[in-house]
Each structure stands twice: as C-alpha cells, then as structure tokens.
Amino acid sequence: MLVSVNGDEILDVLDYDFYTGGGKPEAEIKKADGKVVKIKGFNGSDLKFGTYLMDSQKCCGNKCIFCFIDQMPKGCRESLYFKDDDSRLSFLFGNYITLCSLTERDIGRIIKMRISPVNISVHTMSRGLRSEMMGNPRAGDALEILNRVYGADIKMNAQLVLCPGINDGKELE
C-alpha cells in the first residue's frame, strides 16, 4: 500500500497526482507484512490502483426536498441510486457537491492544491433555508466554506434548484 510520497501522506488520486507531479519522487510503501520500505526515484505512472479514486466515494448525507435520486423510479441500475457528495468527483468529472460532507482537510487541500473549478449546489444563501431545503441542520454552515473557497480565489460553478414558493421570489433576489 502506498503510504506517502516525499513525506506527504497519500489518501487518494488527487494527493497522488499532486505529489508525484514533478521529478522522481521518493515513495513509502507498506508491504503485506506491515514493513514500510522506501523507493527512491520511482516513476509515478508505474503504479496501478484497485479503484480510480484509490478509495471509496463519499456519500451525500443530506435529505434534500428536491433530490432527483429520491425521485427516481424503482428498478434502475443500482449505481444510479448512489448519492455522491465527493469534492474529488466535482473536480475530476464535473459533479456538483453541497459542501456539507467536506472535512477541514478537504477544504485545506482544495485551497493548497488549487483544485478548480469546484462545482457547488447552492440553492440559497440563507443559512436557515438551506438547512431546511437540504434536510441537514449543518447545511447552512457550508456557506462559510463557500466564502473561504472564494477568498482563496478558487474558481467555482454554482447551481441551484428553484422550488416554487420556497427559494424563488424574494429569496432568489
């Protein structure tokens, strides 16, 4: 298992790509017996991983009143029912995220690595209404993350779902 590159911990494909981007890196590999070995000057493109992200996708914990996945008919392909809220997929594939599942490490990494653009589902700038619409009492806190990312000059794309009588009219203004 890949542990680090040049002393930087590697948790997923974004870390891997960022820290193996230049020169011949030094890697620490943890072998099956638990022993950690160093490999100097390896070619980062030589390694292959079990999944593209190198770990599992992050699932959305919201209960949005407008969730299209909850509105899908039964009997579709199982992968269509997965609710992702993974910032890596936002950058890599253009998925939109709510910012609700980001950790402090995720936010710091977006800023440090200049991960851009981040595609964000906003829906409203009202903390209380955002929490209500997303069925998550912490959803309003994500607006502070939005401001931090903006303050770091990270490009963002925003989307909103207009729900008549909820976040349109005066709320939309």
C-alpha positions in Angstrom: 0.0 0.0 0.0 1.3 3.5 -0.9 1.7 5.5 2.3 3.4 8.7 1.2 5.3 10.5 -1.5 8.2 12.8 -0.5 6.8 12.7 3.0 3.3 13.8 2.1 0.5 11.3 3.0 -1.3 9.8 0.1 -5.0 9.1 0.6 -6.4 9.2 -2.9 -5.8 10.0 -6.5 -5.7 13.8 -6.0 -2.9 13.5 -3.4 -1.1 11.0 -5.7 -1.3 13.2 -8.8 -0.3 16.4 -6.9 2.7 15.0 -5.1 4.1 12.9 -8.0 3.8 15.7 -10.5 7.4 16.7 -10.7 10.7 14.9 -10.9 11.4 11.5 -9.4 9.6 11.2 -6.1 10.5 9.0 -3.1 7.7 6.8 -2.0 7.0 4.9 1.2 5.2 1.6 0.6 3.7 -0.6 3.3 4.1 -4.2 2.5 1.7 -7.0 3.4 3.8 -7.9 6.4 3.5 -4.4 7.7 7.1 -3.4 6.9 7.5 0.1 5.3 10.0 0.4 2.6 11.3 3.5 0.7 11.5 3.5 -3.1 13.6 6.4 -4.5 13.1 7.8 -7.9 10.1 5.8 -8.9 8.0 6.8 -11.9 4.6 7.8 -10.6 2.8 6.5 -13.7 4.2 3.0 -13.0 1.7 2.3 -10.1 -1.7 0.9 -10.6 -4.6 1.1 -8.0 -7.6 -1.0 -7.3 -10.1 1.9 -7.9 -9.7 5.1 -9.8 -10.0 7.3 -6.6 -7.8 4.8 -4.6 -10.6 4.7 -2.0 -14.4 4.8 -1.9 -16.7 7.6 -3.0 -18.1 10.0 -0.4 -21.8 9.7 0.0 -24.2 12.6 0.5 -25.8 12.7 3.9 -28.5 15.3 3.1 -32.2 14.7 2.7 -32.9 17.4 0.1 -36.6 18.1 -0.6 -35.8 18.2 -4.3 -33.4 15.2 -4.6 -33.6 13.7 -8.0 -32.2 10.4 -6.9 -35.1 10.0 -4.3 -37.5 10.7 -7.2 -36.1 8.0 -9.5 -38.3 5.0 -10.3 -37.5 1.7 -8.7 -35.7 -0.9 -10.8 -33.0 1.2 -12.4 -29.3 0.2 -12.4 -28.1 0.2 -8.7 -25.2 2.7 -9.4 -27.8 5.3 -10.3 -29.1 5.4 -6.7 -25.8 6.4 -5.2 -25.9 9.9 -3.8 -22.3 11.3 -4.1 -21.1 14.4 -2.4 -17.4 14.0 -3.2 -15.3 17.0 -3.9 -12.8 14.9 -5.9 -15.5 13.9 -8.4 -16.6 17.6 -8.7 -13.1 18.5 -9.9 -12.4 15.3 -11.9 -15.8 14.8 -13.6 -17.9 17.9 -13.0 -20.2 16.6 -10.4 -21.9 19.1 -8.2 -21.4 19.0 -4.4 -23.2 20.6 -1.5 -20.0 21.2 0.6 -21.8 19.5 3.6 -19.6 16.5 3.7 -16.2 18.3 3.4 -13.8 17.9 6.2 -11.3 20.6 7.3 -8.6 18.5 5.5 -10.7 18.5 2.3 -11.1 22.3 2.4 -7.4 22.9 3.1 -6.5 20.6 0.2 -8.8 22.4 -2.3 -7.0 25.6 -1.3 -3.5 24.2 -1.2 -3.7 22.3 -4.4 -5.7 25.0 -6.2 -8.3 22.4 -7.1 -10.5 24.3 -9.6 -13.3 24.6 -10.5 -15.4 23.3 -7.7 -19.0 22.7 -8.7 -21.4 23.6 -5.9 -25.1 23.1 -5.4 -26.0 26.3 -3.6 -29.9 26.8 -3.8 -30.0 29.7 -1.4 -27.7 32.0 0.6 -30.0 31.9 3.6 -28.4 29.6 6.3 -31.7 28.5 7.7 -33.5 27.9 4.4 -30.5 26.0 3.1 -30.6 23.7 6.1 -34.3 23.2 5.7 -34.1 22.5 1.9 -31.3 20.1 2.4 -32.7 18.3 5.4 -29.5 18.9 7.2 -29.1 21.2 10.2 -25.4 21.9 9.3 -26.1 22.7 5.6 -26.1 26.4 6.4 -22.6 26.1 7.7 -21.4 25.3 4.2 -22.0 28.9 3.2 -18.9 29.7 5.3 -16.9 27.2 3.3 -18.1 28.8 0.1 -16.7 32.1 1.3 -13.4 30.5 2.3 -13.0 28.9 -1.2 -14.0 32.2 -2.8 -11.5 34.1 -0.6 -8.7 31.7 -1.8 -9.5 32.6 -5.4 -10.7 29.1 -6.3 -13.0 29.1 -9.3 -16.5 27.8 -8.6 -19.5 27.0 -10.7 -22.8 27.2 -8.8 -26.2 25.6 -9.5 -29.5 26.0 -7.8 -32.7 24.1 -7.9 -35.7 26.5 -7.7 -38.5 25.2 -5.6 -41.7 27.3 -6.2 -42.7 29.1 -3.0 -39.5 28.1 -1.2 -36.4 29.6 -2.7 -37.8 31.7 -5.5 -39.2 35.2 -5.5 -37.7 37.4 -2.7 -35.3 34.5 -1.6 -33.9 34.4 -5.2 -33.3 38.1 -5.3 
